[in-house]
Amino acid sequence: MDRSVRGVRSIVTTTAPYQAYVYAYPHKTAYRPLTPQPALRQVWSAEPSDALFLYMHVPFCEMRCGFCNLFTRTGAPEELTGAYLDALDRQATAVLEALGDRASFATAAFGGGTPTYFTAAELERLCGIAGRFAGFGEIPLGVETSPATATTDRLTVLAEHGTTRVSIGVQSFIDAEARAAVRPQKRAEVEAALDRIRAVGFPTLNIDLIYGIDGQTPATWLHSLDAALKWRPEELYLYPLYVRPLTGLGRRPQEWDDQRLTLYRLGRDHLLSEGYEQVSMRMFRLPDRSAGGTEYCCQTDGMVGLGCGARSYTAGLHYSFEYAVEQRHVRSIIDDYVREEDFTTARVGFELDEREQRRRHLLQSLLQANGLDRGSYRSRFGTDPCADFATGLKPFDDLGWLETTETALKLTPEGLAHSDAIGPGLFSEGVRELMASYQAR
């Protein structure tokens, strides 16, 4: 059934392990304006809605890191943040009307940007808007924060509203490396924020670290890992540094694949030796945790996104608002969002036919350490993934990166290390063409 991904073999044989981070499929650069714009009531009418994911996006940060290509702006005044919350409330009303009374939520997240850019009072209001959705306050809630904005008053509001997971972007515990990544912060500020998070008390603390920074060495990488481990975080994410177009580091061309792979393996082995289990190329967690975790992720069908940078997922349609990286375009989109009065339709998106649904199921499963359950795939689609994607999988199998059993298809440890090549290598030709024709702005 796989019409094949022309060029997969050429991608693999470049030996470049860092093609792209596949955190969603298809990528947002494959989205296009929907004509006509479907009504949300129609979009959600046939979708199972008993265990949805609620995602609320806050597109504001106190600073923009050099590696960041997220949809966010800095320096938002109080008038804008207040107007944004007003728009979120209007959007919530439209979405709730479209979903009807049958919708129930199983997990939730506030992302960004930096949700804790909001003041404590604004976070209280954000939680109030989220509280309009069934289950909020009783389901797992994850919130992203930063060292400068993880203040006790903000954290207390989040804890009072049932937050179970706080994720903080540290990137490096060495000040010089943080500056090299264009994230000017002091280690003392980071450690004070971590102390506050632990003092308020959340079931799960996640710390983000980055490898591949200019001047970083195996010794300094281990130093940051050990510094993070002092707080015994329930989760750690280890991200390879990417230099992307239109970001602060985008004009620093360099080849450092070997360095990143060396540091990845060092970090992986160190965390495994410390009792962590590997969930994906990036994610590590302490095993057998009884609280705070959730198996949901942003790739899962049945995700309701609120905010101008959020995506929503149904089985057959992924949709959002316009996307940009350059500040002038980001600001324009946010300005349009806060003035919007009609949130009853999907504007920009990608329709997934059955072939793309199969491919998405493959990608969101294969890139996890547990791999793809062939039985679950057969139950959903009536076919076997190894047959459906035989052509696309063969180059990776030839490299010894796949392990196939009667019940599962999973990546070997070396395959997992090359997730950022395998993921893009399995994109459909149609999605690649859309991404290639996207005009970055």
N, C-alpha and C positions, 0 to 999 in steps of 0.2 A: 504494500500500500504506500510505502514511502516513495515519493516521486524523486527522491534523492536530493541531497543538498550539494549542488555543484560547487566545487571549490573546497569541500571539507578536507580532502586529502592535502590540498595545497596549504590550507591553514595549519594542519597538523605538522606537516613536514618543515614548516618554518622554524620549528622547535621553540616558538615563542609561547610560553605558558600563560602570559597575561594578555588575553585578547579583550575581555570585558567581564564585568561582574554581572552575572545573570540572576538578579533578585526578583525579576518578573518576566513573564513571557506572554505576549510579545512586548518588546521594549516600547516605552512611551513615544520614541521617535518614529514608530510605525503607525501611530494614531493619526487620523485625518478627520477633518470636519464631517459630521454625519448629515447626510441629505436624503430625505428629510430628517429633522431631529425627532427621534422617537420619544414619546411620552414616558416618563418614569413608571407610571402605573402599568403601561404595556411592557416595559423592560422587565419588571419584577413579577409580572402576573403568574408566570409558570415556574418561577424559581423557588426551590425549597427554602423556607425562611424560619426554620425552627432553631437554627444554631449559627447566626450570622456574626460577622466580625465588624465592629464599629471602629472606624479610623477617623480621627479628627486632626486636621493639618493646620499648624500654626506657622506661617511663612516669615517669621521674624527671628533675627539673631542680633547679638550685641556686636559681633564682628564676623567677617567672612574669611574662613580659613583658605589658605592658598590652594588646597587640593579639592575644595568644595565645588560641585556642580549641581547642588540641590536648588530647588526653587525657593529662594529666600531673599529677603532684603534686610539691610541693617538700618539702625537709627530711626525706626518707626516711632512717631510721636504718639502721645496718648490719644489724640483725636482719631488717629488712624486705627489703633488697636481697638478702641471702643467701637468704631464703625465696622471693623472686621467682625467683632463679636455680634453686632446687630445682624450682619449679613449671614453669619453662621446660624443664628436663631431662625431667620427667614428660610434658609435652606433646610434646616431641620424640619420645619413645618411642612414644606413641600415633600420631603422624603418620607416623613411619617404618613402623610396622606396617600402617597403612592404605595407604600408597603402594606397599609391596612393593619387591622388588629391582630393578624396572625403572626406578625414578625416577633421573633425573640432572639436575643443576642447571647453569645457564649463567651465572647472575649472582646476587649477593647484596647485601644492604644491612642495616645496623643503623640504626634510626631511633628517633624518640622524640616528646616528651621529648628528653633529651640522653644518648646512650649513654655518653659519657665522664663522666657523673656517677658511673658505676662507677669504683672504684679500679683500678689496674693489675692487681692480683690478680684482681679480679672480671671485668675484661675478658678476662683469660687464660681464666677459666672460661667466659665467654660464647663465646669463640672455640672452646673445646673442645666445647661443645654444638653449635655450628654445624658443627664438624668431623665430626659424625656423619653429615652429609648428603653424598652423593656429589659430588665435585668441589670442595668447599670447600677453599680454600687455593691452588687453581689457577685459579679463575674470578675475574672482576672483583668487588671488594668495595668498596662505598661506606659511609662512616660519617659521621654528623653530630656536630659538636662545638660548643663555645662558647668564647669567649675565656678564661673563668675555669678551664675544665676541660681545655683543650688543653695539658696538661703533658707534659714530655718522656718521663716513664716510661709514661704512658698511650699516647702516640703511638708509642713504640717497640714496645710490645706489638702494636699494630695493624699496624705495618709488618712485624713478624716473622711475622704471620699473613696476609700478602699483600694488605693493604688497598691499593687502587689509586686511591681517590678520597676526599678529606676535604672536607666541606662545613662552613663556619663561618658562623654567623649574626652578622654585624657590624651590619647595618641602617643605621648612620650612623657616620662618622668624626668627627662633631662632638658633643662631650659634651652640649651643651644639647639637641640633637635626640634623642639617646639617652634623656635624662631625660624629654623630652616624650612619647616612645613607651613610657614606664615600663619602660625597660631601662637601669638605672643602671650604666654602665660607663665606664671612662676610655679615651681613645684610646691611651694608652701601653700599657695592658693588651692591647688589641686587636692593636697592632703587635708586641708581644712574642710573642703567640700565633702570629701569622702567621710571624714569624721562626722559631719553633720548628717549625712545620709544614714550612716549606721546608728547615730544617736536617735534620730526620729524613728527608725525601725521599719524596714520593708522586708518582706520575705525574700526578695531577690534583688541583688545588686549586680549589674553588669558593667564591666569596664571595657571600653574600646581602646585598642592600641593599634599603631600603624608601624609597619616595617617597610624599609626601602627609602627612608629619609636620607637626604644628603648628609654625609658624615657619620651615619650610623654604622656601627660595627657589631659583630657578634657579642662582644663584651657589653656594649652599651644596651643592646637589645635584651640580653639576659638581665641587665640591671633594671630595666623598666619592668620586665616580667616579674622579677622578684619584688620590686617595689609594689606592684599591683597585688601580688599574692599576700602581702602583709594584711590586707583587708579580707582575705579569703573570700573573694567574690563568688557568688553562686554561678555566675557566667562570665566568660571573657570572649570578646570578639577580636580576632587578629586580622587586620585588614592590610593587604598590600597597597602601597602608595601607587595611585594612578595619576598621571599628568594628563588632564583632559583639556580640550579646547575651551577657551573663554574663561578659564580659571586663573588664579594668581600665579600658579606654577606652569601654566600652559606654554610659556615661552622658554622653558628650560629643557631642550631636547637632550636625552641621554639614554644610554643602554645599560640597564641594570637588572636584567632578568636573572642572571646567575646569582646576584646578591640577594634578590628577593626570595628566590627558591631556597638558598642556603639559610636565610633567616626564618623562612616559613618552617622548614624542617626542624630547625633548632627550637623554635617556639612550640611547635607541635609536640616534639619529644619531651620538652621540659614540662609542659602542662600534663601530658600523660603520666609522666613520672611523679607528678604532684597529686595524682588521684583524679584528674579530670577525664571526662570522656569526650570524644570528638563527635560532634553532631553534623558538621559540614566542614568544608575547607576553612571557613572563618570561625565557626562557633564551637566553643568548648564549655562544658558545664560539669558541675559536681553531680555525681549520680545519686539516685534514690532520694531525691528531694520530695518532701511531702506537701510543700506549699509553694505558691507563687508561680509555678510554671504553667505553660500552656503549649499545646501542640500546634496551635494556629500560627500561621505566618501570612505575610501580606500577599503571597501568591495564591492563597486558597480561594476557591469559588465562594460566593456568598459574602463579599466584602462591601460594606456601605461606607463610602468616603465622603466626608464633609470638609469644606474648605477649598480654596482655589487651587491648591497644589495636590489635592487628594485624588486618588483613582478609586473607582468602584468596579467590582467584578461580579458578573453573573457567568453562567456556563457559556453563554453564547455571545456576550458583549462585554468588553472592557471600555470604560469611558471616564472622561475627566474634563478639565478645562484646558485652555491653551498652556503650553509649556515654554519656558525660556530660562536662560542662565544669565545673560547680560542684564545688569541692574536696571537699565532704562526700560527694557521690555518687561522685566519682572514687576517693576513699579507700575507700569501701565496696566498689566493684567490684574494686579491687586486693586488698583483704583477702579477698574471696571467691575470687579467682583463686589466691592463694598457698595457700589451704586445699583447693583442688580436687584430687581424686584420679582423676577419670574425664574424660579428654579425647578420648573416642572418637566424639563426635557433634558436629554443627554446631548451634549454639544459636539464633543470630539471623542473619537474612539476607534475601536477595531472590533469587527465582527468575526467570531471564531466559528468556522464550519467544523464538521466533525473531524477532519484531518488535523486542523489546528488544535482542537480540543485534545486529541490523542497526543500530539506533540507536546503540548503544555503539561499534560499528565506525566509524560516521560521525563521532561526536564525538571519539573518541581520535585519529582521523586528521585531521579538518578543522581542529582547533585547533593543529596543528603547521604550521610554515611550508611544509613540503613538500606538505601537503594530502593528499587521499585519492586513492589509485590506483584508478581505476574498474575496471581489469582484475582487480585482486586482489579487489575487492568482488564482481564478477561471478563469479569463480571460486569464491568462498566461498558466495554466496547464490543465484546463478543469475539475478539481476536487476540493474538499474542503479540506483545510489543517487540519481541525479537524478530518476528516475521515482518511486522509493520515497518520497522526501521532498520532492516538488515543492511541496506546499502549505507545509510548514514552512520551506523554503529561500527561497521567493519574496520575503518581505519584505526579506531581507538582499540578495538579488540586485537588488531594486528600488533599494536604497540604494547600489549599486555596490560592495558588500563581497565579492562572489564573482567568481571567475574560473573559467570552465568551458571545458575543452578536450576533445578526444575521449578523452584518456587520464587526465585528472585533474580534480579539483574542489578548489580551494584558495581561501584568503582573500587578498584584495588587502592591501597594507600598511595601509590604513585599516580593513579588515575585521579584520586581526590585532590592531590597536589596540583593537578592540571585542570581543575574544574573550570577555570576561566578561559581555557581553550576548548574544552569539550562542550560547554554550554553554547557558546556562539557557533561552534561547528555543527550543532544540531538545529539551528534555526532554519525555517523553511526558506525557499528561494524568494517567495513573495514577500516575506517579512524583511529579508535582507535588502530587497530592491527598495522597499518603502524607507527603510532606515538610511540607505545610501542616498536617496533623493531628498532626505529631510534637510532643510536649511537651518543650521544652528543659529540661534539668536539670543 
